[in-house]
Every structure is written in C-alpha cells, then in structure tokens.
Amino acid sequence: MKANIHPNYRRCVVTCACGNTFETRSTLPAIQVEVCSNCHPYYTGQQRLVDTAGRVERFKRKYGMK
C-alpha cells in the first residue's frame, strides 16, 4: 500500500436529533443524524400514523380514478 494517501481514521461522536449520542470511528470528527436506534420506530416498537387517506384521495382526484 502507498504511504500517506489514506485519510485519518479516528474516534467520532454521533449526535441524534433526539439528543442521544454515541461514539464510533470515522474520518469525520462529528456526525449529526436525524434518527438513531434510540428513537427509530422500528427499534422502539412505536408506530407513527401516516395520513394515507389524504394521499390516496389526492391520487384519485389527480388521475380520475373512482
């Protein structure tokens, strides 16, 4: 391998929008994410309700389906 062509691989702090932080390794000093395993619905078991009825109605109006 060639010397001095690889980026520094160092400790990195990952911060979630919910306030959870954890440490990993990366070429970046800090990473900010919107969703982590602490607040993601798949891991927490909480489901979010999405207004699918409104989207379906808009689709039907747009494309003329009855």
Rosetta blueprint (number, residue, H / E / L):
1 M L
2 K L
3 A L
4 N L
5 I L
6 H L
7 P L
8 N L
9 Y L
10 R E
11 R E
12 C E
13 V E
14 V E
15 T E
16 C E
17 A L
18 C L
19 G L
20 N L
21 T E
22 F E
23 E E
24 T E
25 R E
26 S E
27 T L
28 L L
29 P L
30 A E
31 I E
32 Q E
33 V E
34 E L
35 V L
36 C L
37 S L
38 N L
39 C L
40 H L
41 P H
42 Y H
43 Y H
44 T H
45 G L
46 Q L
47 Q L
48 R L
49 L L
50 V L
51 D L
52 T H
53 A H
54 G H
55 R H
56 V H
57 E H
58 R H
59 F H
60 K H
61 R H
62 K H
63 Y H
64 G L
65 M L
66 K L
